[in-house]
């Protein structure tokens, strides 16, 4: 499991949360 991948997923989730 990559930390960079985690950061990427978290960033995308944050963007979706902002839209919701």
C-alpha positions as CSV (number, residue, x, y, z in Angstrom):
1,X,0.0,0.0,0.0
2,X,1.4,3.3,-1.1
3,X,1.2,6.5,1.0
4,X,1.1,8.5,-2.2
5,X,-1.9,6.5,-3.3
6,X,-3.6,7.2,0.1
7,X,-3.0,11.0,-0.3
8,X,-4.4,10.9,-3.8
9,X,-7.6,9.1,-2.7
10,X,-8.0,11.5,0.3
11,X,-7.6,14.5,-2.1
12,X,-10.3,13.1,-4.4
13,X,-12.6,12.3,-1.5
14,X,-12.1,15.8,-0.1
15,X,-13.1,17.3,-3.5
16,X,-16.3,15.2,-3.6
17,X,-17.1,16.2,-0.1
18,X,-16.8,19.9,-1.0
19,X,-19.2,19.5,-3.9
20,X,-21.8,17.5,-1.8
